[in-house]
């Protein structure tokens, strides 16, 4: 089917060539999971780029994300003229019985990136992670037929922990390129860290305390996911 081949080609190109790429569907994964994972990645990567890439102003980015959401809805409804990538994704959703909420949660998080640039508390950061990171782990577990409550809990912890690590890794880039800070402002204040300290990369004891707090939180979440691989089993686990 030409449309299906086009969708997979787009997904593969994104996975291979995007500057934030990583192994999406490596050869050692079960063959039945490679195509679904590539399409899920392509969906998320496209939406994330709509939120972050290029010179468009925030309102134009939000409008693009709303249009992408509407296109997803059309694809899930089975409309014949749907975007080939989203149409192929919808086929995966229906074939594997995947929940659709994770896809809309991802879109919600990406849209939030167009207007929210500061986080008052960790609760706000955690809510963002719930929509920006946890949906991917949940979709993988559903694909694997391993989405029991305990596996989902551990996956949520791992995905949130990884997202927090990513925030630390990209701290300078997020601030300099997107004027975004994902560190909780109340914790910054408690450690005596200002935005100017971050902009000037001033290393002082307060900043070290703040980063240690973030690292410890991320580590604790990752440790909560121990045993997830054994629970899933097989090559995917």
DRENRO-761872 format. One record per residue (C-alpha): residue number from 1; residue in one letter; x, y, z. Coordinates in steps of 0.02 Angstrom, whole numbers, plus 32768, in hexadecimal, padded with zeros to 4 digits. Layout:
N
+-----+-----+------+------+------+
!   n ! res !   xx !   yy !   zz !
+-----+-----+------+------+------+
! NUM !   A !    X !    Y !    Z !
...
+-----+-----+------+------+------+
end
This chain:
237
+-----+-----+------+------+------+
!   n ! res !   xx !   yy !   zz !
+-----+-----+------+------+------+
!   1 !   X ! 8000 ! 8000 ! 8000 !
!   2 !   X ! 8052 ! 80A4 ! 7FCB !
!   3 !   X ! 800B ! 8108 ! 805D !
!   4 !   X ! 8049 ! 808A ! 80DC !
!   5 !   X ! 80F6 ! 8088 ! 808C !
!   6 !   X ! 80F9 ! 8147 ! 808E !
!   7 !   X ! 80CC ! 814A ! 8146 !
!   8 !   X ! 8155 ! 80CE ! 8174 !
!   9 !   X ! 81D2 ! 812B ! 810A !
!  10 !   X ! 81A9 ! 81CE ! 8166 !
!  11 !   X ! 81B5 ! 8177 ! 820E !
!  12 !   X ! 825C ! 8129 ! 81E1 !
!  13 !   X ! 82A4 ! 81CC ! 81A2 !
!  14 !   X ! 8275 ! 8225 ! 8243 !
!  15 !   X ! 82C2 ! 819D ! 82AE !
!  16 !   X ! 8364 ! 8199 ! 8249 !
!  17 !   X ! 8384 ! 8250 ! 8225 !
!  18 !   X ! 8334 ! 82BD ! 82AC !
!  19 !   X ! 83B5 ! 8314 ! 831A !
!  20 !   X ! 8362 ! 82CC ! 83B5 !
!  21 !   X ! 835D ! 821D ! 8370 !
!  22 !   X ! 837A ! 817D ! 83D2 !
!  23 !   X ! 835D ! 80C4 ! 83AC !
!  24 !   X ! 82A1 ! 80BB ! 8391 !
!  25 !   X ! 8281 ! 800D ! 834B !
!  26 !   X ! 8328 ! 7FAF ! 834B !
!  27 !   X ! 833C ! 7F06 ! 82F9 !
!  28 !   X ! 833A ! 7EA8 ! 839E !
!  29 !   X ! 8288 ! 7EDB ! 83C5 !
!  30 !   X ! 81FE ! 7E60 ! 8397 !
!  31 !   X ! 81D2 ! 7E80 ! 82E0 !
!  32 !   X ! 811A ! 7E9B ! 830A !
!  33 !   X ! 8149 ! 7F32 ! 8374 !
!  34 !   X ! 81C1 ! 7F8C ! 82FF !
!  35 !   X ! 8140 ! 7FDC ! 828C !
!  36 !   X ! 80CB ! 8014 ! 831A !
!  37 !   X ! 815B ! 805F ! 837D !
!  38 !   X ! 819F ! 80BA ! 82E4 !
!  39 !   X ! 80F4 ! 8106 ! 82C2 !
!  40 !   X ! 80DA ! 8139 ! 8378 !
!  41 !   X ! 8185 ! 818B ! 8377 !
!  42 !   X ! 815F ! 81E6 ! 82D4 !
!  43 !   X ! 80BB ! 8227 ! 831C !
!  44 !   X ! 810E ! 8268 ! 83BA !
!  45 !   X ! 81A6 ! 82AF ! 835F !
!  46 !   X ! 8139 ! 830C ! 82E2 !
!  47 !   X ! 80CD ! 8357 ! 836B !
!  48 !   X ! 8164 ! 8388 ! 83D4 !
!  49 !   X ! 81B2 ! 83DE ! 833E !
!  50 !   X ! 8111 ! 843E ! 831F !
!  51 !   X ! 8122 ! 8481 ! 83D0 !
!  52 !   X ! 81DB ! 84A9 ! 83CB !
!  53 !   X ! 822B ! 84B2 ! 8320 !
!  54 !   X ! 8235 ! 8546 ! 82AA !
!  55 !   X ! 8211 ! 8600 ! 82BC !
!  56 !   X ! 8153 ! 85FA ! 82CA !
!  57 !   X ! 8106 ! 865F ! 835B !
!  58 !   X ! 80B1 ! 8601 ! 83EA !
!  59 !   X ! 7FFF ! 861B ! 83AB !
!  60 !   X ! 802E ! 85D3 ! 8300 !
!  61 !   X ! 807C ! 853D ! 8357 !
!  62 !   X ! 7FDE ! 8521 ! 83BD !
!  63 !   X ! 7F75 ! 852C ! 8321 !
!  64 !   X ! 7FE5 ! 84AC ! 82CB !
!  65 !   X ! 7FD3 ! 8436 ! 835E !
!  66 !   X ! 7F16 ! 844D ! 835E !
!  67 !   X ! 7F14 ! 8421 ! 82A5 !
!  68 !   X ! 7F80 ! 8387 ! 82C9 !
!  69 !   X ! 7F07 ! 8353 ! 8352 !
!  70 !   X ! 7E75 ! 8365 ! 82DA !
!  71 !   X ! 7ED4 ! 82FF ! 8258 !
!  72 !   X ! 7EF0 ! 8276 ! 82D8 !
!  73 !   X ! 7E36 ! 8274 ! 8301 !
!  74 !   X ! 7E0D ! 8262 ! 8249 !
!  75 !   X ! 7E87 ! 81D3 ! 8237 !
!  76 !   X ! 7E43 ! 8179 ! 82D0 !
!  77 !   X ! 7D93 ! 818E ! 8289 !
!  78 !   X ! 7DCA ! 8136 ! 81EB !
!  79 !   X ! 7DBA ! 81C6 ! 8171 !
!  80 !   X ! 7E01 ! 8194 ! 80C8 !
!  81 !   X ! 7E60 ! 8236 ! 80A9 !
!  82 !   X ! 7EC0 ! 8231 ! 814D !
!  83 !   X ! 7F7A ! 8258 ! 8151 !
!  84 !   X ! 7FD5 ! 81B6 ! 8122 !
!  85 !   X ! 8040 ! 81B2 ! 81BF !
!  86 !   X ! 7FAC ! 81D1 ! 8232 !
!  87 !   X ! 7F43 ! 8156 ! 81CF !
!  88 !   X ! 7FC8 ! 80D0 ! 81E8 !
!  89 !   X ! 7FD1 ! 80FF ! 82A1 !
!  90 !   X ! 7F14 ! 80EE ! 82B0 !
!  91 !   X ! 7F20 ! 803F ! 8265 !
!  92 !   X ! 7FA0 ! 8012 ! 82EA !
!  93 !   X ! 7F2F ! 8059 ! 8373 !
!  94 !   X ! 7E9B ! 7FF2 ! 8338 !
!  95 !   X ! 7EFF ! 7F53 ! 8314 !
!  96 !   X ! 7F53 ! 7F51 ! 83BF !
!  97 !   X ! 7EC4 ! 7F9A ! 8424 !
!  98 !   X ! 7F2F ! 802C ! 845F !
!  99 !   X ! 7EE2 ! 80B2 ! 84CD !
! 100 !   X ! 7ED4 ! 815A ! 8475 !
! 101 !   X ! 7EE8 ! 81C7 ! 850F !
! 102 !   X ! 7FA8 ! 81BC ! 850D !
! 103 !   X ! 7FAC ! 820C ! 8461 !
! 104 !   X ! 7F3F ! 829D ! 849A !
! 105 !   X ! 7FA5 ! 82AE ! 853A !
! 106 !   X ! 8042 ! 82C3 ! 84D0 !
! 107 !   X ! 7FEE ! 834A ! 8467 !
! 108 !   X ! 7FB6 ! 83A1 ! 8506 !
! 109 !   X ! 8069 ! 83A5 ! 8549 !
! 110 !   X ! 80B0 ! 83E4 ! 84A5 !
! 111 !   X ! 802D ! 846C ! 849C !
! 112 !   X ! 8057 ! 849E ! 854F !
! 113 !   X ! 810B ! 84BA ! 8517 !
! 114 !   X ! 80CD ! 8547 ! 84A7 !
! 115 !   X ! 808D ! 85AF ! 8539 !
! 116 !   X ! 80D2 ! 8570 ! 85E0 !
! 117 !   X ! 8189 ! 8598 ! 85FE !
! 118 !   X ! 8198 ! 8590 ! 86BC !
! 119 !   X ! 8160 ! 8510 ! 873F !
! 120 !   X ! 8135 ! 854A ! 87ED !
! 121 !   X ! 813F ! 84A2 ! 8844 !
! 122 !   X ! 8174 ! 83EE ! 8824 !
! 123 !   X ! 80BB ! 83C0 ! 881D !
! 124 !   X ! 80AE ! 8428 ! 877E !
! 125 !   X ! 8149 ! 83D6 ! 8736 !
! 126 !   X ! 8106 ! 8329 ! 8761 !
! 127 !   X ! 8061 ! 8350 ! 870A !
! 128 !   X ! 80C1 ! 8381 ! 866E !
! 129 !   X ! 8125 ! 82DE ! 8677 !
! 130 !   X ! 8083 ! 827D ! 868A !
! 131 !   X ! 8051 ! 82BC ! 85DE !
! 132 !   X ! 80F9 ! 82CF ! 8587 !
! 133 !   X ! 8155 ! 8231 ! 85BD !
! 134 !   X ! 80E3 ! 81B1 ! 860D !
! 135 !   X ! 8073 ! 8199 ! 8573 !
! 136 !   X ! 8102 ! 814D ! 850E !
! 137 !   X ! 8129 ! 80C9 ! 8591 !
! 138 !   X ! 8072 ! 809F ! 85A2 !
! 139 !   X ! 805D ! 8088 ! 84E7 !
! 140 !   X ! 80F4 ! 8015 ! 84E2 !
! 141 !   X ! 80AC ! 7FAB ! 856E !
! 142 !   X ! 8004 ! 7FA0 ! 8516 !
! 143 !   X ! 805B ! 7F6A ! 8476 !
! 144 !   X ! 80B7 ! 7EE3 ! 84D7 !
! 145 !   X ! 8018 ! 7EA6 ! 852C !
! 146 !   X ! 8066 ! 7ECD ! 85D4 !
! 147 !   X ! 8001 ! 7F63 ! 860E !
! 148 !   X ! 7FD0 ! 7F22 ! 86B9 !
! 149 !   X ! 7FBF ! 7FA3 ! 8746 !
! 150 !   X ! 8068 ! 7F7E ! 8795 !
! 151 !   X ! 80C4 ! 7F85 ! 86EF !
! 152 !   X ! 806F ! 802A ! 86C6 !
! 153 !   X ! 80A0 ! 8071 ! 8770 !
! 154 !   X ! 8156 ! 8041 ! 8758 !
! 155 !   X ! 8157 ! 8080 ! 86A6 !
! 156 !   X ! 810E ! 8128 ! 86DB !
! 157 !   X ! 8199 ! 8139 ! 875C !
! 158 !   X ! 8222 ! 810E ! 86DF !
! 159 !   X ! 81DF ! 8181 ! 8659 !
! 160 !   X ! 81CE ! 8212 ! 86D3 !
! 161 !   X ! 827E ! 81F3 ! 8714 !
! 162 !   X ! 82C3 ! 81F3 ! 8664 !
! 163 !   X ! 8267 ! 8294 ! 863D !
! 164 !   X ! 82B3 ! 82E7 ! 86D6 !
! 165 !   X ! 8360 ! 82AD ! 869F !
! 166 !   X ! 833C ! 82F8 ! 85F4 !
! 167 !   X ! 830D ! 839E ! 8646 !
! 168 !   X ! 83B6 ! 83A2 ! 869D !
! 169 !   X ! 8412 ! 836F ! 85FF !
! 170 !   X ! 83BD ! 83F9 ! 8599 !
! 171 !   X ! 83B8 ! 847D ! 8621 !
! 172 !   X ! 8423 ! 84FB ! 85C3 !
! 173 !   X ! 83D6 ! 84D6 ! 8519 !
! 174 !   X ! 8323 ! 84E6 ! 8558 !
! 175 !   X ! 8349 ! 858D ! 85A8 !
! 176 !   X ! 83B3 ! 85D8 ! 851E !
! 177 !   X ! 834E ! 859C ! 8488 !
! 178 !   X ! 829C ! 8594 ! 84CB !
! 179 !   X ! 829E ! 85FE ! 856B !
! 180 !   X ! 825F ! 8566 ! 85CA !
! 181 !   X ! 828C ! 852C ! 8679 !
! 182 !   X ! 8248 ! 8487 ! 86B8 !
! 183 !   X ! 8296 ! 8497 ! 8765 !
! 184 !   X ! 8213 ! 84BD ! 87EB !
! 185 !   X ! 821D ! 8575 ! 8819 !
! 186 !   X ! 81FA ! 8555 ! 88D2 !
! 187 !   X ! 8290 ! 84DE ! 88D9 !
! 188 !   X ! 82FC ! 855C ! 887C !
! 189 !   X ! 82CD ! 85E0 ! 88FC !
! 190 !   X ! 82EC ! 856B ! 8990 !
! 191 !   X ! 839C ! 8548 ! 894D !
! 192 !   X ! 83BE ! 85FF ! 8927 !
! 193 !   X ! 83C8 ! 85E5 ! 886A !
! 194 !   X ! 838D ! 866D ! 87F5 !
! 195 !   X ! 8367 ! 8667 ! 873C !
! 196 !   X ! 83FE ! 86D6 ! 8722 !
! 197 !   X ! 846B ! 8651 ! 8775 !
! 198 !   X ! 842B ! 85D4 ! 86F5 !
! 199 !   X ! 8443 ! 864A ! 8663 !
! 200 !   X ! 84F5 ! 8673 ! 8697 !
! 201 !   X ! 8517 ! 85BE ! 86CC !
! 202 !   X ! 8551 ! 85F5 ! 8776 !
! 203 !   X ! 8587 ! 855B ! 87D7 !
! 204 !   X ! 8571 ! 857B ! 8891 !
! 205 !   X ! 853E ! 8511 ! 8927 !
! 206 !   X ! 8485 ! 853B ! 8914 !
! 207 !   X ! 8484 ! 8502 ! 885F !
! 208 !   X ! 84DD ! 8463 ! 888E !
! 209 !   X ! 8459 ! 8442 ! 8915 !
! 210 !   X ! 83CE ! 8461 ! 8897 !
! 211 !   X ! 8418 ! 83EC ! 8815 !
! 212 !   X ! 8439 ! 8368 ! 8899 !
! 213 !   X ! 8382 ! 8371 ! 88CB !
! 214 !   X ! 834D ! 8358 ! 8816 !
! 215 !   X ! 83C6 ! 82C9 ! 87FC !
! 216 !   X ! 838C ! 8273 ! 889A !
! 217 !   X ! 82D7 ! 8282 ! 8868 !
! 218 !   X ! 82F9 ! 823B ! 87BB !
! 219 !   X ! 8360 ! 81AD ! 8803 !
! 220 !   X ! 82D6 ! 8181 ! 887D !
! 221 !   X ! 8257 ! 8177 ! 87F1 !
! 222 !   X ! 82C9 ! 810B ! 8785 !
! 223 !   X ! 82E3 ! 8094 ! 8817 !
! 224 !   X ! 8226 ! 8085 ! 882B !
! 225 !   X ! 8227 ! 8036 ! 877F !
! 226 !   X ! 829B ! 7FA8 ! 87AF !
! 227 !   X ! 825C ! 7F01 ! 8771 !
! 228 !   X ! 81F5 ! 7F4A ! 86E3 !
! 229 !   X ! 825F ! 7EF2 ! 8660 !
! 230 !   X ! 8248 ! 7E49 ! 86B5 !
! 231 !   X ! 818E ! 7E6B ! 86C3 !
! 232 !   X ! 817F ! 7E8E ! 8609 !
! 233 !   X ! 81F3 ! 7DFF ! 85D8 !
! 234 !   X ! 823C ! 7DCD ! 8532 !
! 235 !   X ! 82AA ! 7E3A ! 84C4 !
! 236 !   X ! 8241 ! 7ED4 ! 84E7 !
! 237 !   X ! 8256 ! 7EBF ! 85A2 !
+-----+-----+------+------+------+
end
